[in-house]
């Protein structure tokens, strides 16, 4: 597997977004490089591999980038100054209130697709499809016109990825379930040496010989559960900040005990 990302923070145009690409695609690489089965069919991206299962691995990795734990350790300026609390607080206060809206922005795509593909062929006109888009946006997002045009999302245009967009939302549910499991077990995520081996054993090694749900059961002891993502979306800005600082403190304490900075 190969990917490119100019994640060199001191180069213009190569900031947070590229770092996100590095972590996201790196997560896919870690996954597919660690499938340990006796045939290549267990480690490819087509069925029975699901997009939700594959994206869980990459989105788990890129989810770490928004954590105060990670930011406080790695986000430094050219003079090695650690990112100030105020900046992290500002990131949370900008992002947290939009959490539910962001998940709904994913949901609006598969709901629209579902209705579109169920439409009678004779009634498919530019006007009827536009009306369906507006109706779905209103129902799911509560706005008259969404800022991201549904038909411009590339997944709809390439036939092999049509009807797959819900995979991102399912993956996000699994990511938050996985995060909650690890936080419950160890109190923190960033630089936690227990996480890689656990993911390798339960999520990566079986490849697509296990279903997504099975992999979650094997790691967390619980089947697919969307309530962790819902909890995250319902958190207030203050409680999100509070939770982040607690995890940061636990991480520092655990790593100090291990002799790691
Ligand atoms: Zn991906």
Boltz pocket constraint, residues with backbone or C-beta under 6 A from the ligand:
constraints:
  - pocket:
      binder: B
      contacts: [[A, 24], [A, 28], [A, 54], [A, 55], [A, 58]]
      max_distance: 6.0
